[in-house]
Amino acid sequence: MSLSTTSLSHEQAARFLSRATFGAKGNDINNLVNTNITDWFTTQFTFPIESHLTKMREFADATGDAYNENPRMSAWWDFTVNSQDTLRQRLAFALSQIVVVSKMAGLIQKDLPSIMTCY
């Protein structure tokens, strides 16, 4: 029996979501229990890709702030907490832990949009 097409218990759904996302929110666990992992992945892949760089610029323009660490982190937190594509956000974070781009490295520090294109 494959878990990909089998309904999960609440405990299994919570465990899966805690690993595949930054954690379940709202009705995420119940929604997964009422479907299956394959359908969950299919749904995650249908969400449009949103740009962290665009969101950073929106935050900077709205606050009058420069393109610096403040709007960058605001964009990251906004996507992490509010995006529907929770799998993509978790995967981008995981990859950022492997491929480290330091914001302290000379030219990159002066060109923050370069860091934002990594997401």
C-alpha positions as YAML, in Angstrom:
chain: A
units: angstrom
residues:
- id: 1
  name: MET
  ca: [0.00, 0.00, 0.00]
- id: 2
  name: SER
  ca: [1.44, 3.35, -1.05]
- id: 3
  name: LEU
  ca: [1.14, 6.40, 1.19]
- id: 4
  name: SER
  ca: [0.91, 8.57, -1.90]
- id: 5
  name: THR
  ca: [-2.66, 7.40, -2.57]
- id: 6
  name: THR
  ca: [-3.70, 6.41, 0.96]
- id: 7
  name: SER
  ca: [-5.47, 8.70, 3.38]
- id: 8
  name: LEU
  ca: [-3.30, 9.70, 6.33]
- id: 9
  name: SER
  ca: [-4.16, 9.89, 10.00]
- id: 10
  name: HIS
  ca: [-4.07, 13.30, 11.66]
- id: 11
  name: GLU
  ca: [-0.75, 12.40, 13.26]
- id: 12
  name: GLN
  ca: [0.78, 11.28, 9.94]
- id: 13
  name: ALA
  ca: [-0.51, 14.39, 8.17]
- id: 14
  name: ALA
  ca: [0.92, 16.66, 10.88]
- id: 15
  name: ARG
  ca: [4.29, 14.88, 10.73]
- id: 16
  name: PHE
  ca: [4.40, 15.14, 6.94]
- id: 17
  name: LEU
  ca: [3.48, 18.84, 6.92]
- id: 18
  name: SER
  ca: [6.04, 19.64, 9.61]
- id: 19
  name: ARG
  ca: [8.72, 18.24, 7.32]
- id: 20
  name: ALA
  ca: [7.46, 19.41, 3.93]
- id: 21
  name: THR
  ca: [6.52, 22.94, 5.04]
- id: 22
  name: PHE
  ca: [7.25, 25.31, 7.91]
- id: 23
  name: GLY
  ca: [4.36, 23.65, 9.76]
- id: 24
  name: ALA
  ca: [0.66, 23.22, 9.34]
- id: 25
  name: LYS
  ca: [-1.64, 26.20, 9.63]
- id: 26
  name: GLY
  ca: [-5.39, 26.52, 9.68]
- id: 27
  name: ASN
  ca: [-7.04, 23.47, 8.20]
- id: 28
  name: ASP
  ca: [-3.90, 22.08, 6.52]
- id: 29
  name: ILE
  ca: [-3.94, 18.85, 8.51]
- id: 30
  name: ASN
  ca: [-7.64, 18.21, 7.95]
- id: 31
  name: ASN
  ca: [-7.30, 19.01, 4.25]
- id: 32
  name: LEU
  ca: [-4.45, 16.51, 3.90]
- id: 33
  name: VAL
  ca: [-6.35, 13.84, 5.87]
- id: 34
  name: ASN
  ca: [-9.29, 14.28, 3.47]
- id: 35
  name: THR
  ca: [-7.09, 13.83, 0.39]
- id: 36
  name: ASN
  ca: [-3.68, 12.19, -0.12]
- id: 37
  name: ILE
  ca: [-0.04, 13.18, -0.55]
- id: 38
  name: THR
  ca: [-0.11, 12.91, -4.34]
- id: 39
  name: ASP
  ca: [-3.01, 15.36, -4.56]
- id: 40
  name: TRP
  ca: [-1.30, 17.65, -2.04]
- id: 41
  name: PHE
  ca: [1.85, 17.78, -4.18]
- id: 42
  name: THR
  ca: [-0.22, 18.38, -7.32]
- id: 43
  name: THR
  ca: [-1.96, 21.30, -5.61]
- id: 44
  name: GLN
  ca: [1.35, 22.75, -4.39]
- id: 45
  name: PHE
  ca: [2.76, 22.66, -7.93]
- id: 46
  name: THR
  ca: [-0.23, 24.59, -9.31]
- id: 47
  name: PHE
  ca: [0.38, 27.71, -7.21]
- id: 48
  name: PRO
  ca: [2.06, 30.54, -9.14]
- id: 49
  name: ILE
  ca: [5.69, 31.33, -8.47]
- id: 50
  name: GLU
  ca: [6.05, 34.62, -6.63]
- id: 51
  name: SER
  ca: [9.21, 36.69, -6.58]
- id: 52
  name: HIS
  ca: [10.93, 37.55, -3.32]
- id: 53
  name: LEU
  ca: [12.72, 40.36, -5.17]
- id: 54
  name: THR
  ca: [9.42, 41.92, -6.26]
- id: 55
  name: LYS
  ca: [8.00, 41.60, -2.74]
- id: 56
  name: MET
  ca: [11.18, 43.14, -1.24]
- id: 57
  name: ARG
  ca: [10.84, 46.11, -3.59]
- id: 58
  name: GLU
  ca: [7.16, 46.49, -2.63]
- id: 59
  name: PHE
  ca: [8.06, 46.58, 1.07]
- id: 60
  name: ALA
  ca: [10.94, 49.02, 0.46]
- id: 61
  name: ASP
  ca: [8.80, 51.33, -1.68]
- id: 62
  name: ALA
  ca: [5.90, 51.24, 0.80]
- id: 63
  name: THR
  ca: [8.15, 52.16, 3.74]
- id: 64
  name: GLY
  ca: [10.55, 54.48, 1.92]
- id: 65
  name: ASP
  ca: [13.36, 52.17, 2.97]
- id: 66
  name: ALA
  ca: [16.39, 51.40, 0.81]
- id: 67
  name: TYR
  ca: [16.83, 47.94, -0.69]
- id: 68
  name: ASN
  ca: [18.46, 46.57, 2.42]
- id: 69
  name: GLU
  ca: [18.06, 43.82, 4.99]
- id: 70
  name: ASN
  ca: [14.79, 45.17, 6.43]
- id: 71
  name: PRO
  ca: [12.58, 44.80, 3.33]
- id: 72
  name: ARG
  ca: [14.42, 41.59, 2.39]
- id: 73
  name: MET
  ca: [13.53, 39.95, 5.69]
- id: 74
  name: SER
  ca: [10.00, 41.37, 5.55]
- id: 75
  name: ALA
  ca: [9.54, 39.74, 2.14]
- id: 76
  name: TRP
  ca: [10.94, 36.44, 3.39]
- id: 77
  name: TRP
  ca: [8.69, 36.37, 6.45]
- id: 78
  name: ASP
  ca: [5.65, 37.41, 4.42]
- id: 79
  name: PHE
  ca: [6.15, 34.52, 2.00]
- id: 80
  name: THR
  ca: [7.00, 32.05, 4.76]
- id: 81
  name: VAL
  ca: [3.90, 32.84, 6.81]
- id: 82
  name: ASN
  ca: [1.33, 33.77, 4.16]
- id: 83
  name: SER
  ca: [2.09, 31.95, 0.90]
- id: 84
  name: GLN
  ca: [-0.05, 29.09, -0.28]
- id: 85
  name: ASP
  ca: [2.95, 27.40, -1.91]
- id: 86
  name: THR
  ca: [4.36, 26.24, 1.41]
- id: 87
  name: LEU
  ca: [6.32, 23.40, -0.16]
- id: 88
  name: ARG
  ca: [8.17, 25.77, -2.51]
- id: 89
  name: GLN
  ca: [8.99, 28.15, 0.35]
- id: 90
  name: ARG
  ca: [10.33, 25.31, 2.52]
- id: 91
  name: LEU
  ca: [12.37, 23.90, -0.35]
- id: 92
  name: ALA
  ca: [13.85, 27.32, -1.18]
- id: 93
  name: PHE
  ca: [14.85, 27.73, 2.46]
- id: 94
  name: ALA
  ca: [16.39, 24.25, 2.59]
- id: 95
  name: LEU
  ca: [18.41, 24.93, -0.57]
- id: 96
  name: SER
  ca: [19.55, 28.27, 0.84]
- id: 97
  name: GLN
  ca: [21.07, 26.35, 3.75]
- id: 98
  name: ILE
  ca: [23.10, 24.25, 1.31]
- id: 99
  name: VAL
  ca: [24.05, 26.95, -1.20]
- id: 100
  name: VAL
  ca: [25.05, 29.74, 1.12]
- id: 101
  name: VAL
  ca: [25.20, 33.26, -0.27]
- id: 102
  name: SER
  ca: [26.64, 35.61, 2.31]
- id: 103
  name: LYS
  ca: [25.16, 39.08, 2.47]
- id: 104
  name: MET
  ca: [28.42, 40.17, 4.06]
- id: 105
  name: ALA
  ca: [30.60, 39.47, 1.02]
- id: 106
  name: GLY
  ca: [31.64, 42.81, -0.43]
- id: 107
  name: LEU
  ca: [29.89, 43.32, -3.76]
- id: 108
  name: ILE
  ca: [26.89, 41.15, -2.90]
- id: 109
  name: GLN
  ca: [26.22, 43.26, 0.18]
- id: 110
  name: LYS
  ca: [25.93, 46.32, -2.10]
- id: 111
  name: ASP
  ca: [23.70, 44.45, -4.57]
- id: 112
  name: LEU
  ca: [20.97, 42.94, -2.38]
- id: 113
  name: PRO
  ca: [18.71, 42.11, -5.36]
- id: 114
  name: SER
  ca: [21.33, 39.53, -6.36]
- id: 115
  name: ILE
  ca: [20.65, 37.64, -3.14]
- id: 116
  name: MET
  ca: [16.90, 37.90, -3.63]
- id: 117
  name: THR
  ca: [17.01, 36.18, -7.01]
- id: 118
  name: CYS
  ca: [18.20, 33.04, -5.21]
- id: 119
  name: TYR
  ca: [14.64, 32.64, -3.92]
...
